Amino acid sequence: DTTIYLFGTVHVLRPEIQWLNGGIKAAFDRSEELVVEVVDPPKDVMANAIMRLGITSEGPALSDKLSPEARAKYQQVMTEYGLPWQTFERFDPWIPAITLAVAPFTRLGYSG
């Protein structure tokens, strides 16, 4: 007696893509409840969380944790995408990893 729509999330799209239309919009309109994997917090809340959870104030810098070969490749790829690797030296590895995962899409005109 219940219809459930399962919709996978897309985290980056080109700005001109209008995804909430047609069958997708109809399913959303018919739904009584929406359950999401994560609540999207305001940007300032997210920035504060990243600063609180993603910065390492002690220990070696990020690039010092890498082998010489991995460090060279990391710095090269960051530079290729216009990302100053030095800025990420005190961050936990997950922050530059996410940044690098999104960088190719950003270069192609996608937006979060």
C-alpha positions, 0 to 999 in steps of 0.5 A: 500500500506504499510507494517508495522512490529511491533517488541517488544523490548527485553532488555536482552538476553543470549549472544549466542542468534542470534536474528537478523536472518531469518524472523526478519532480512528479515523484517528489510532488507525490511524496509525503516524506523526504529522507536524506542521507545528510542535512546540508548545513549552512556554509558557515556551519560547514566551514567551522566544522571543517576547520574544527575536524580537519586541521592537524595542529600537531605532528608533521605537515601533510606532505611530510607524511608522504613518500618522496614519490607520492609527495612529488605527484601530490604537489604536481596534481595540486599545482595542475588544478591551481590548488596551492598545496602549501595551504593544505599542509595542516589539514587531514588528508581527507580534505585535499582528497575531497578537493582533488576529487571535485577539481576535475568536475569544477574544471569542466564547469560543474558546481556543488 
